[in-house]
Amino acid sequence: MTVSRENPARPSEIVGSVPVTAPEAVDAVVQDAHREFRSWSARTLEHRLTALALAADRLGARVAEFAVLLARESGKPVADCRGEIGFAVAYLRWVCANAPAVLGKSTLDDAQGRIATTPAPFGVVAAITPWNAPIILALLKLGPALAAGNTVVLKPSPLAPLTITAVAALLPGTRVIHGGPDTVQALVAHPLIRKVAFTGGPEAGRSIAAAAGRALTPVLLELGGNDPAIFLDDFHLEPDGYERLVLASFATAGQVCMAAKRLYLPWHRLEEFLESYRAAAQRILRVGDPLDETVTMGPVVNRAAVARMRELLVDAWNRGGWTIPLAEIPAGTDGYFAAPALVLDPPDDAKVVCQEQFGPLLPILTYDTEAEALARANDSDLGLAASVWSADEDRACAFATHLEAGFTFVNTHNRTGMSLRAPFGGTKNSGFGREYGLEGLREYVQTTVIHAPAAFRAGGAGLPARAYPPA
Ligand code: NAD
């Protein structure tokens, strides 16, 4: 059986198809990955990092080619696709440069004895990834996992399965399977899967965490966000800052985990803000075919996402939210396009405010006091990212310490604020575990220790059998 993927900008165009792995066929793939784990983990760290550096070079040489395929299957503008794949190459190289600091063995050998500490790989890792940034989100798992000596079975999303399958073929120690929830369940529950890394929505996250829990397998969860962007009353943005802000919400048609999804603004600065924001949107937002180099916003991922935007709009209208359109969708298209818009001051329990919209709608929420803004921003089960905007960086950083978010940007939001060296991940229901930074490398090792107490060496003083060692 195969699953095919259409181009969301032109749904009648089938971009390609991939074979589906039935649940009963998962065992053979995991067994195979486990066999390779034995040899891959026995290689030196230098050997593994050399292989990863080679993979980074090979991927780097094909960025333009892969970007076109990714744009066609995901609907993301081709320039964004080049950016994502280029970032993934940079991340692989970052792993190669920084892994030795985290993955090296260490030995303490003194008068008390010898303690040899090894950051040991888990074994076979199951990586389950979403469609919206399929290359970087897979490589955030593959890079550190492979460097540490694990092998990986990767299960990408059926909504963007093609490019990542081709990219994964460049990497050592990696197998790719495709399929739905039953295939994922068979993978996560497999007794030879020793670590699960998942990025995606909360529903899938819960069922994967439950299956991993039953198997007593550790799990890393990178789930959704409903990120607040809080503008303090002294915020100052140049026109290019407004453009950055527009893309912080509308890049990838708003379908980014860490997009700015709720914008809190002091009410007395609303008018000037809207004027500059709309002007920036007019300059920078161009909706259309992702292969057109001038387009900055493509379609949403499928028909259900279009319907979801409509549902959020109707709910906001019914509750008094006022819509400000930002750009038009191409005339006469049958693609999955949704028009980008602001929704002005809907109530806090409107769906577009209290749920992750994951699409091109942004509520603008006015506030009176900073304390009120903080309370409303934190009033969410989700706690992935956030941002604070102020002319005074110290003031913004101080405010940021009160936000319930795993990652808070200052005077930017979304990908312009990412750093390879800064650990990223959620609080509350946005997940646990971290990607990027040294913490992202540590996720794929467990510390094992060999301890030879000096007391029991030949000629050592020994200890009575029931004694504890001295402190
Ligand atoms: P999704 O949860 O629908 O799918 C993610 C993966 O899980 C896919 O491989 C999919 O096939 C699989 N899956 C789906 N339902 C499943 C189930 N019931 N059981 C087992 N596996 C299942 O997510 P998506 O639509 O691809 O991505 C959107 C979501 O991902 C958003 O909530 C977004 O915020 C989140 N996301 C989070 C991050 C992060 O770093 N925290 C990054 C990107 C996306």
Residues whose N, C-alpha, C, O or C-beta is under 5 A from the ligand:
A	BS01	NAD	I128 T129 P130 W131 K155 P156 S157 P158 G179 P181 V184 T199 G200 G201 P202 E203 A204 S207 E222 L223 G224 G225 V256 C257 S430
